[in-house]
């Protein structure tokens, strides 16, 4: 009987603790992108997450340079307290061609306005 209670407690106790924890880890991170076959560094990325009134601000940037492909980006993202996207802007370049992706939600968080600009064309 004692073993059954111990097993039941280990299963049930962690769940309330997880639900009270923040859904987004705060701070900064740096990543190095490495080619799998030779270990050569081909890029890097950095990201930071900060708590702001009513939610989170997430910013990141990075680049990737390979023999036949280059990519760079800068991203700014705002989430509300329930981790819903409020707005997002991604600006990047793929092999030198600029691309911009913008997203904004309405106050309900159920509808989005999306704008994509690539190769001089906006959709």
N, C-alpha and C positions, 0 to 999 in steps of 0.2 A: 504494500500500500504506500509506503514512504517513497519508494522508487517511482511509482506512478505520479505522485504529487510533484516530485522533483522534475520529471520529464515534462509535465504539464506546465510548471512554472517557467522552465527554460524556453518553452515554445511561446507562452503568452506574454511574458514580461517585456521582451524587447520591442514588441509592436507599438505600445504607447510611447516609448522613448523615441522611436524613429519618427512618429507622427509629429512630435514636438520639435524636432531638429530642423534647422534651416535647410531648405531644399537646394541652396546654392552655396558651394564653398567659396568664401571670400579670399581675396589675395591675388597674387600674380604667379604666372608660370611661364617657363621658357622651354621650348621643344626644339630638338635638332632632328632634321629629316635625313636619313641615311639610306643609300642604295643597298638593297639586300644582298646583291651578288658580290660586291667588292668593298662594302663598308665606307665608301666615299660619302662625305657630307655634301648634300645637294640642296639644302635649304634649312630654314628655321622659321619658327613662329613664336609669338608671345601673346599672352592673353592676361587680362586683369578683370576682376569682378569686384565691384564696390556696392555697398548698400547705400541707397539714396532714399529720400522721402517717398514712400509709397511703392518701393520696389528695388530694382537692381539696375546698375549700369555695367554693361559688359563691353569691353573694347579688345580688339585683337588686330594683329598684323603679321604678315609673313611673306616668304618668297620661296620659290622652288626653281632651280636652274639645272636643267639637264641638257644633253647634247642637242635634242631636237624639240625641246619644249621648255618654255619659261612661263612662270605664273607668279604674280604678286597680288596681295590684297590688303585692304584695310577695312575693318568692320566696326561699327558702333551699334549696339543693341540695347534697348531699354525694355525691361520686363516689369510687370506689376507685381504686387506681393504674392499673387497666386501663380506666378511664373507664366502669365500670358504675355504675348508679344504686344508691346505698345507701339514701338517703331523699330525699324532696322534699316541700316544703310550699309551696303557692301560695295566697295569700289575696288576694282581690280584691273589687271592687264593680263591677257593671255597671248603669248607670243607677240607682245607689243601693242595689241589691239585693246583699247579701253572698254571696260564693261562696268555699268552701274546698275545696282539693284536696290530699289527703295520700297519699303513696305511700311504702312501705317494702319493701325486699327481704329475703328470708330469707338466711341465711349463704351459701348456694350462689349467690345472685344469679339464680336461675332462676324463682323464684316471687315474686309481689308481692302485698301487701295494699294495696288502694286504697280510700280513703274520699272521697266527694264530698258536700258539704253545699251545697245551693242552695235558695233560697226556703223555708228551714226544714225541708227534707227531706234525710235522709242516705241515701246508697246505698253 
